[in-house]
Amino acid sequence: MTILTTDLDNTLIYSYKHDIGEQKRCAEIYQGREISFITDRTYEMLRELSERVRIIPITTRTREQYERIDLGIGGFDTALVCNGGVLIENGEENREWYEQSRRIIEKSDSEINRAIRLMEKDSEVFFEIRYIRGLFVFTKSNTPEQTAQRLKNELDSELLDIFTNGTKVYAVPKGLDKGLALRRIRERLGADKIIAAGDSEFDIPMLRSADIAVCPKGLAEGEGVISCGEDQLLAEFMLKAALDITGSKQTASEVFN
């Protein structure tokens, strides 16, 4: 069995703020507004690829945020949300998976609470501090890099990772990463080969744990890494690579033409 594990935002789907051209379709509606899109090429290749491999999203999105997405090809039977801490199978949350996730990271609980208190005292934080399912914390800062550095200076790096993504600042327990999620799902499903795609620091553990990794140039390096150039859209590049790797009856070049 071959599996494609893929991040969502800026890897497969794109915010309305991102120019992906005119040939696109809505992939997410929130409060009556179209907020995320995929290109028509992405849709065609995704539909082709989904008939040949098992596609499993691995995302930092919550379940509620994930379930807003509609790619037009039907739902995925398996998805990992909350940075891999929550497993959804056929629309149902797997309680055992979540409880195991909590056991893996429970030694970081006190440090997460310290991170929350530090965020509360940070005058640059302008958003509520959200503790997602007892798994990780995020907020937003006017100066995210500075907020992140203050957290790094105060917190135990053996217990927590600190990330930024735009204005967002995350405190994430060691062990709650997409790489471990990939290894857990690989064992659960007995996958022979895993192709992984991602665009951010959150995705590096997943990319390193896969047999083949597809990502922007410079994010990850080494054997099995396929790098996407700055002038290429990662979603289309990734799906084209996956189609070529899996030997689709219809080649990616035929899809493009």
KOLPAGU-68812 format. One record per residue: x, y, z of N, C-alpha, C in turn; residue number from 1; residue in one letter. Coordinates in steps of 0.001 Angstrom, whole numbers, plus 500000, padded with zeros to 6 digits. Layout:
BEGIN
[node [X,Y,Z],[X,Y,Z],[X,Y,Z],NUM,a]
...
This chain:
BEGIN
[node [500844,498802,500000],[500000,500000,500000],[500877,501245,500000],1,m]
[node [500566,502163,499096],[501238,503457,499064],[500308,504520,499641],2,t]
[node [500865,505364,500501],[500100,506435,501131],[500744,507774,500803],3,i]
[node [499923,508753,500520],[500379,510135,500430],[499871,510860,501665],4,l]
[node [500780,511314,502519],[500397,512151,503652],[500714,513592,503267],5,t]
[node [499737,514453,503410],[499934,515824,502957],[499397,516845,503948],6,t]
[node [500180,517893,504136],[499680,519080,504817],[498581,519680,503940],7,d]
[node [497799,520593,504503],[496717,521210,503740],[497038,522642,503325],8,l]
[node [497063,523549,504282],[497215,524969,503961],[498588,525270,503358],9,d]
[node [498559,525866,502181],[499752,526239,501413],[500525,525044,500864],10,n]
[node [499955,523850,501024],[500510,522658,500377],[499521,522102,499373],11,t]
[node [498263,521997,499768],[497224,521482,498879],[496172,522541,498577],12,l]
[node [495815,523326,499585],[494832,524388,499405],[495470,525732,499728],13,i]
[node [494852,526813,499221],[495435,528143,499391],[494366,529149,499791],14,y]
[node [494755,530048,500695],[493882,531126,501131],[493538,532038,499959],15,s]
[node [492415,532720,500093],[492010,533714,499095],[493061,534814,498949],16,y]
[node [493937,534962,499937],[494990,535976,499882],[496127,535579,498950],17,k]
[node [496172,534305,498569],[497248,533767,497755],[496805,533714,496292],18,h]
[node [497577,534305,495412],[497239,534317,493991],[497621,532995,493348],19,d]
[node [496620,532188,493024],[496882,530914,492349],[496282,530907,490941],20,i]
[node [495967,532086,490442],[495427,532185,489091],[493919,532160,489075],21,g]
[node [493371,532268,487860],[491919,532346,487684],[491256,530979,487588],22,e]
[node [492015,529975,487169],[491451,528635,486995],[491476,527906,488342],23,q]
[node [490470,528157,489158],[490450,527611,490500],[489020,527334,490934],24,k]
[node [488887,526599,492029],[487578,526281,492593],[487651,526397,494108],25,r]
[node [486525,526741,494702],[486464,526931,496142],[486637,525594,496867],26,c]
[node [487447,525604,497935],[487658,524405,498733],[487198,524570,500173],27,a]
[node [486832,525810,500561],[486424,526035,501945],[485566,527286,502045],28,e]
[node [484442,527164,502752],[483567,528296,503022],[483470,528466,504536],29,i]
[node [483647,529698,504998],[483567,529990,506421],[482745,531256,506623],30,y]
[node [481712,531146,507440],[480809,532263,507712],[480294,532900,506421],31,q]
[node [479968,532032,505469],[479388,532472,504209],[480369,533007,503191],32,g]
[node [481654,532983,503504],[482676,533505,502590],[483548,532382,502057],33,r]
[node [483917,532475,500793],[484867,531534,500207],[486275,531955,500637],34,e]
[node [486946,531095,501407],[488237,531513,501965],[489425,530679,501507],35,i]
[node [489191,529488,500959],[490301,528658,500478],[489962,528066,499121],36,s]
[node [491017,527847,498317],[490826,527413,496940],[491867,526370,496542],37,f]
[node [491535,525599,495515],[492501,524764,494812],[492406,525105,493337],38,i]
[node [493482,524872,492597],[493430,525121,491162],[492679,523986,490474],39,t]
[node [492208,524255,489271],[491540,523205,488499],[492502,522052,488212],40,d]
[node [493773,522373,487980],[494766,521313,487743],[494937,520449,488985],41,r]
[node [494977,521096,490136],[495075,520345,491392],[493905,519383,491512],42,t]
[node [492707,519869,491244],[491521,519031,491341],[491613,517819,490426],43,y]
[node [492008,518027,489176],[492082,516919,488225],[493121,515889,488647],44,e]
[node [494286,516349,489076],[495334,515415,489492],[494977,514723,490797],45,m]
[node [494345,515443,491700],[493940,514858,492973],[492907,513762,492754],46,l]
[node [491965,514011,491864],[490954,513006,491552],[491603,511754,490959],47,r]
[node [492566,511947,490066],[493291,510817,489461],[494087,510052,490510],48,e]
[node [494811,510787,491339],[495688,510148,492313],[494897,509400,493376],49,l]
[node [493742,509925,493765],[492946,509301,494828],[492437,507926,494432],50,s]
[node [492433,507617,493144],[492016,506291,492680],[493151,505280,492774],51,e]
[node [494377,505764,493032],[495534,504879,493006],[496226,504739,494355],52,r]
[node [496180,505780,495186],[496858,505730,496478],[495905,506210,497567],53,v]
[node [496252,505906,498782],[495475,506380,499931],[496038,507741,500335],54,r]
[node [495204,508755,500339],[495623,510109,500689],[495159,510411,502105],55,i]
[node [496106,510808,502952],[495806,511096,504350],[496316,512493,504692],56,i]
[node [495420,513448,504889],[495858,514767,505358],[496415,514672,506782],57,p]
[node [497505,515390,507031],[498036,515571,508391],[498178,517073,508585],58,i]
[node [497369,517636,509474],[497252,519081,509562],[497219,519562,511010],59,t]
[node [497637,520806,511224],[497490,521420,512543],[496063,521908,512768],60,t]
[node [495259,521922,511736],[493859,522333,511887],[493147,521458,512919],61,r]
[node [492157,522063,513593],[491286,521278,514454],[490328,520466,513582],62,t]
[node [489603,519559,514217],[488630,518762,513462],[487603,519662,512795],63,r]
[node [487117,520663,513540],[486093,521554,512998],[486627,522321,511788],64,e]
[node [487850,522795,511876],[488445,523522,510756],[488689,522598,509569],65,q]
[node [489137,521380,509841],[489375,520410,508772],[488080,520062,508044],66,y]
[node [487005,519897,508787],[485756,519443,508179],[485067,520519,507352],67,e]
[node [485577,521734,507373],[485064,522763,506472],[485559,522575,505041],68,r]
[node [486603,521791,504854],[487230,521654,503546],[486459,520663,502681],69,i]
[node [486206,521060,501435],[485556,520195,500457],[486320,520326,499143],70,d]
[node [487067,519284,498808],[487901,519307,497610],[487160,518834,496367],71,l]
[node [485929,518393,496542],[485125,517987,495399],[485334,516560,494942],72,g]
[node [486107,515783,495697],[486377,514398,495295],[485850,513400,496329],73,i]
[node [485042,513898,497270],[484587,513049,498360],[485551,513146,499525],74,g]
[node [485093,512793,500706],[485935,512898,501886],[486998,511812,501938],75,g]
[node [488080,512098,502655],[489126,511096,502867],[488692,510174,504002],76,f]
[node [488975,508884,503866],[488535,507961,504913],[489366,508085,506181],77,d]
[node [490562,508683,506060],[491457,508837,507210],[492067,510232,507183],78,t]
[node [492116,510879,508330],[492766,512183,508441],[493325,512334,509844],79,a]
[node [494442,513045,509936],[495061,513354,511218],[495035,514854,511409],80,l]
[node [494382,515311,512465],[494247,516733,512741],[494943,517059,514061],81,v]
[node [494941,518335,514437],[495604,518782,515673],[497065,518333,515707],82,c]
[node [497739,518535,514576],[499159,518184,514417],[499429,516699,514610],83,n]
[node [498447,515889,514289],[498600,514432,514386],[498081,513843,515670],84,g]
[node [497600,514678,516588],[497137,514166,517874],[495765,513539,517850],85,g]
[node [494988,513817,516795],[493623,513302,516684],[493467,512581,515348],86,v]
[node [492968,511366,515391],[492741,510546,514200],[491250,510477,513909],87,l]
[node [490891,510783,512665],[489508,510660,512209],[489447,509551,511172],88,i]
[node [488595,508573,511398],[488422,507452,510479],[486950,507363,510088],89,e]
[node [486697,507486,508786],[485320,507430,508276],[484396,508363,509035],90,n]
[node [484886,509556,509313],[484082,510574,509953],[483984,510490,511464],91,g]
[node [484607,509474,512062],[484533,509285,513507],[485916,509435,514137],92,e]
[node [485955,510091,515279],[487216,510268,515987],[487592,508986,516720],93,e]
[node [488876,508598,516591],[489364,507399,517262],[489833,507782,518670],94,n]
[node [489062,507391,519663],[489348,507785,521042],[490673,507214,521530],95,r]
[node [490977,505982,521159],[492213,505334,521608],[493432,506099,521107],96,e]
[node [493380,506557,519866],[494504,507318,519295],[494734,508596,520094],97,w]
[node [493638,509312,520385],[493759,510562,521140],[494336,510312,522528],98,y]
[node [493852,509282,523202],[494350,508986,524539],[495825,508621,524516],99,e]
[node [496254,507915,523479],[497683,507611,523348],[498485,508897,523101],100,q]
[node [497932,509800,522296],[498595,511078,522058],[498796,511834,523368],101,s]
[node [497754,511839,524200],[497868,512535,525483],[498918,511880,526379],102,r]
[node [499000,510559,526366],[500006,509875,527187],[501406,510223,526723],103,r]
[node [501586,510339,525416],[502898,510644,524860],[503408,512000,525340],104,i]
[node [502502,512965,525489],[502925,514341,525772],[502633,514803,527197],105,i]
[node [502078,513956,528054],[501639,514421,529366],[502791,514978,530208],106,e]
[node [504008,514538,529964],[505149,515070,530727],[505402,516543,530417],107,k]
[node [504804,517051,529326],[504971,518459,528950],[503863,519357,529478],108,s]
[node [502903,518800,530212],[501731,519579,530627],[502110,520802,531459],109,d]
[node [503003,520634,532414],[503352,521767,533274],[504045,522860,532473],110,s]
[node [504836,522471,531487],[505542,523465,530673],[504577,524185,529729],111,e]
[node [503570,523467,529249],[502529,524107,528435],[501803,525169,529259],112,i]
[node [501516,524847,530518],[500853,525824,531379],[501749,527040,531624],113,n]
[node [503048,526833,531721],[503983,527959,531831],[503934,528809,530565],114,r]
[node [503859,528149,529413],[503783,528887,528139],[502532,529755,528097],115,a]
[node [501420,529226,528575],[500173,530000,528603],[500335,531242,529469],116,i]
[node [500929,531086,530644],[501112,532230,531535],[502027,533285,530916],117,r]
[node [503070,532843,530217],[503975,533785,529561],[503270,534530,528430],118,l]
[node [502448,533817,527684],[501682,534464,526610],[500722,535499,527183],119,m]
[node [500115,535169,528313],[499167,536099,528938],[499837,537399,529352],120,e]
[node [501117,537338,529687],[501860,538520,530138],[502492,539301,528998],121,k]
[node [502478,538741,527802],[503150,539358,526657],[502274,540471,526083],122,d]
[node [502760,541699,526133],[501968,542847,525669],[501770,542850,524163],123,s]
[node [502553,542066,523425],[502421,542015,521972],[501352,541031,521508],124,e]
[node [500896,540170,522402],[499847,539193,522067],[498504,539918,521973],125,v]
[node [497819,539739,520844],[496560,540451,520628],[495377,539520,520387],126,f]
[node [495554,538241,520628],[494522,537250,520336],[494357,536366,521557],127,f]
[node [493195,535724,521653],[493000,534784,522756],[494028,533656,522689],128,e]
[node [494330,533101,523832],[495273,531983,523907],[494460,530693,523895],129,i]
[node [494647,529894,522880],[493831,528691,522703],[494644,527432,523017],130,r]
[node [494120,526646,523947],[494716,525367,524317],[493888,524297,523616],131,y]
[node [494422,523750,522547],[493666,522880,521649],[493667,521431,522140],132,i]
[node [492530,521011,522668],[492292,519607,523052],[493330,519069,524034],133,r]
[node [493934,519943,524831],[494977,519482,525738],[496220,519025,525019],134,g]
[node [496390,519476,523780],[497515,519022,522964],[498558,520110,522728],135,l]
[node [498138,521280,522260],[499087,522360,522022],[498391,523704,522187],136,f]
[node [499196,524762,522233],[498683,526105,522478],[499108,527015,521341],137,v]
[node [498205,527946,520965],[498624,528993,520042],[497913,530293,520342],138,f]
[node [498526,531381,519876],[497942,532702,519954],[498476,533514,518782],139,t]
[node [498240,534811,518782],[498759,535683,517736],[499476,536862,518376],140,k]
[node [500531,537296,517725],[501346,538374,518268],[501640,539411,517194],141,s]
[node [501736,540675,517612],[502162,541735,516693],[503612,541546,516266],142,n]
[node [504380,540919,517132],[505796,540634,516838],[506049,539154,517124],143,t]
[node [505594,538278,516242],[505643,536838,516528],[507042,536289,516787],144,p]
[node [508023,536772,516045],[509380,536251,516244],[509904,536607,517632],145,e]
[node [509607,537828,518079],[510052,538242,519414],[509316,537479,520500],146,q]
[node [508001,537299,520320],[507232,536514,521287],[507761,535095,521362],147,t]
[node [508035,534509,520202],[508564,533145,520166],[509919,533067,520862],148,a]
[node [510765,534063,520655],[512091,534044,521274],[511986,534161,522788],149,q]
[node [511052,534985,523266],[510865,535090,524715],[510424,533752,525300],150,r]
[node [509553,533066,524594],[509125,531744,525060],[510289,530760,525065],151,l]
[node [511084,530790,524016],[512239,529888,523945],[513223,530147,525069],152,k]
[node [513376,531420,525427],[514313,531771,526491],[513859,531266,527855],153,n]
[node [512555,531167,528053],[512006,530827,529360],[511625,529359,529523],154,e]
[node [511313,528701,528429],[510751,527353,528499],[511788,526280,528220],155,l]
[node [511487,525067,528641],[512383,523921,528489],[512279,523370,527063],156,d]
[node [513340,523511,526310],[513336,523054,524909],[513323,521539,524798],157,s]
[node [513566,520856,525911],[513470,519398,525904],[512018,518929,525982],158,e]
[node [511137,519850,526346],[509729,519491,526512],[508814,520140,525482],159,l]
[node [509181,521326,524987],[508325,522061,524061],[509100,522554,522853],160,l]
[node [508406,522594,521723],[508881,523288,520528],[508063,524558,520379],161,d]
[node [508712,525628,519946],[508042,526896,519705],[508129,527200,518211],162,i]
[node [506973,527473,517598],[506912,527744,516170],[506190,529061,515918],163,f]
[node [506480,529672,514785],[505681,530798,514301],[505178,530468,512903],164,t]
[node [504028,531042,512583],[503458,530902,511242],[502638,532153,510989],165,n]
[node [503219,533099,510257],[502578,534396,510121],[502572,535083,511470],166,g]
[node [501414,535556,511903],[501302,536196,513214],[501085,535183,514336],167,t]
[node [500876,533927,513990],[500603,532910,515011],[501890,532435,515686],168,k]
[node [501765,532159,516975],[502857,531595,517763],[502329,530338,518440],169,v]
[node [503063,529241,518307],[502638,527947,518834],[503620,527445,519888],170,y]
[node [503080,526801,520908],[503864,526011,521853],[503367,524576,521745],171,a]
[node [504244,523685,521303],[503846,522317,520972],[504723,521328,521736],172,v]
[node [504139,520398,522474],[504937,519415,523214],[505791,518547,522288],173,p]
[node [506979,518213,522772],[507785,517228,522063],[506980,515926,521968],174,k]
[node [506991,515329,520819],[506221,514092,520625],[504932,514319,519876],175,g]
[node [504410,515557,519953],[503219,515863,519157],[503697,516485,517851],176,l]
[node [504188,515643,516976],[504659,516151,515686],[504187,515237,514570],177,d]
[node [504221,515768,513366],[503685,515038,512217],[504534,513828,511851],178,k]
[node [505802,513850,512253],[506655,512689,511980],[506202,511482,512776],179,g]
[node [505954,511679,514072],[505473,510575,514893],[504092,510137,514427],180,l]
[node [503250,511100,514057],[501923,510750,513553],[502034,509877,512308],181,a]
[node [502960,510230,511425],[503160,509423,510210],[503602,508003,510569],182,l]
[node [504537,507888,511513],[505029,506554,511876],[503933,505733,512548],183,r]
[node [503113,506393,513348],[502011,505671,513996],[500986,505189,512962],184,r]
[node [500655,506040,512001],[499651,505632,511013],[500225,504598,510055],185,i]
[node [501517,504679,509809],[502153,503671,508950],[502052,502294,509597],186,r]
[node [502334,502228,510875],[502243,500950,511588],[500798,500463,511641],187,e]
[node [499886,501378,511856],[498470,501009,511967],[497945,500442,510663],188,r]
[node [498353,501023,509524],[497811,500624,508234],[498702,499646,507471],189,l]
[node [499935,499482,507917],[500852,498584,507229],[501265,499082,505863],190,g]
[node [501556,500377,505767],[501921,500974,504476],[503311,500530,504040],191,a]
[node [503457,500256,502743],[504753,499877,502179],[505595,501104,501834],192,d]
[node [504935,502135,501323],[505642,503342,500902],[504824,504559,501291],193,k]
[node [505515,505583,501789],[504832,506822,502125],[505509,507995,501427],194,i]
[node [504685,508742,500695],[505101,510010,500106],[504504,511099,500997],195,i]
[node [505308,512073,501395],[504811,513146,502251],[505059,514487,501590],196,a]
[node [504133,515410,501797],[504262,516749,501231],[503917,517787,502283],197,a]
[node [504730,518844,502353],[504476,519914,503302],[505285,521138,502966],198,g]
[node [504920,522261,503596],[505548,523528,503219],[506159,524289,504372],199,d]
[node [506004,523822,505634],[506429,524648,506758],[507259,523847,507758],200,s]
[node [507732,524574,508770],[508543,523954,509816],[507791,522834,510511],201,e]
[node [506477,522976,510656],[505660,521921,511250],[505808,520600,510496],202,f]
[node [506066,520677,509189],[506059,519492,508338],[507394,518772,508268],203,d]
[node [508456,519390,508771],[509789,518795,508632],[509864,517391,509232],204,i]
[node [509358,517134,510446],[509426,515755,510967],[508706,514751,510068],205,p]
[node [507583,515151,509474],[506857,514270,508561],[507672,514008,507306],206,m]
[node [508279,515047,506761],[509086,514897,505557],[510266,513962,505809],207,l]
[node [510875,514082,506973],[512030,513245,507308],[511641,511795,507560],208,r]
[node [510388,511557,507947],[509946,510200,508269],[509390,509455,507068],209,s]
[node [509198,510160,505956],[508618,509544,504757],[509697,508890,503901],210,a]
[node [509273,508024,502986],[510196,507435,502014],[510574,508458,500945],211,d]
[node [509595,509249,500554],[509799,510311,499568],[509128,511566,500098],212,i]
[node [509854,512684,500067],[509324,513942,500586],[509289,514981,499476],213,a]
[node [508192,515735,499419],[508034,516815,498441],[507789,518102,499215],214,v]
[node [508614,519109,498953],[508531,520337,499743],[509218,521475,498997],215,c]
[node [509027,522722,499458],[509755,523834,498850],[511259,523664,499014],216,p]
[node [511991,524184,498073],[513445,524082,498112],[513988,524691,499394],217,k]
[node [514854,523947,500060],[515493,524436,501264],[514818,524032,502562],218,g]
[node [513575,523543,502507],[512885,523161,503734],[513447,521869,504306],219,l]
[node [513707,520908,503443],[514300,519636,503859],[515230,519166,502747],220,a]
[node [516268,518471,503132],[517237,517994,502151],[517615,516556,502454],221,e]
[node [518212,515903,501466],[518673,514541,501650],[518084,513599,500627],222,g]
[node [518434,512339,500758],[517956,511317,499830],[516440,511197,499933],223,e]
[node [515788,511141,498780],[514347,510986,498754],[513568,512279,498802],224,g]
[node [514271,513429,498846],[513593,514724,498882],[513487,515295,497477],225,v]
[node [512295,515690,497088],[512045,516331,495803],[511661,517774,496088],226,i]
[node [512437,518715,495581],[512245,520120,495926],[511472,520862,494849],227,s]
[node [510553,521700,495310],[509724,522520,494436],[510327,523916,494347],228,c]
[node [510482,524438,493132],[511045,525759,492935],[510068,526859,493320],229,g]
[node [510596,528059,493515],[509770,529185,493942],[508739,529580,492895],230,e]
[node [509014,529271,491640],[508096,529655,490566],[507029,528598,490305],231,d]
[node [506993,527555,491127],[506033,526468,490948],[505065,526418,492120],232,q]
[node [503821,526053,491833],[502823,525900,492888],[503000,524522,493521],233,l]
[node [503225,524506,494826],[503550,523244,495494],[502471,522186,495299],234,l]
[node [501201,522563,495354],[500123,521575,495206],[500238,520829,493881],235,a]
[node [500401,521570,492802],[500483,520937,491487],[501789,520163,491333],236,e]
[node [502873,520723,491819],[504171,520052,491739],[504140,518735,492512],237,f]
[node [503560,518770,493719],[503498,517591,494562],[502645,516490,493937],238,m]
[node [501490,516858,493423],[500609,515861,492827],[501179,515285,491545],239,l]
[node [501840,516133,490760],[502521,515648,489554],[503595,514632,489929],240,k]
[node [504376,514942,490958],[505420,514014,491408],[504811,512705,491887],241,a]
[node [503726,512790,492657],[503087,511577,493171],[502508,510727,492049],242,a]
[node [501936,511377,491028],[501415,510634,489882],[502546,509918,489151],243,l]
[node [503652,510610,488965],[504796,509992,488285],[505361,508832,489105],244,d]
[node [505486,509026,490402],[506060,508008,491275],[505204,506755,491301],245,i]
[node [503903,506943,491339],[502999,505791,491448],[502638,505198,490096],246,t]
[node [503177,505751,489001],[502966,505171,487687],[501545,505231,487218],247,g]
[node [500924,506411,487359],[499546,506583,486932],[499365,506207,485474],248,s]
[node [498204,505635,485167],[497896,505308,483773],[497889,506580,482924],249,k]
[node [497414,507654,483522],[497470,508941,482851],[498604,509723,483483],250,q]
[node [499612,510046,482722],[500764,510731,483273],[500419,512150,483673],251,t]
[node [501231,512672,484574],[501008,514049,485014],[501121,515026,483853],252,a]
[node [502035,514750,482923],[502187,515656,481781],[500920,515656,480930],253,s]
[node [500237,514513,480847],[498979,514475,480089],[497904,515262,480808],254,e]
[node [497918,515236,482160],[496951,516011,482900],[497165,517496,482641],255,v]
[node [498411,517892,482560],[498729,519314,482371],[498364,519792,480962],256,f]
[node [498387,518913,479984],[498160,519331,478598],[496703,519201,478174],257,n]
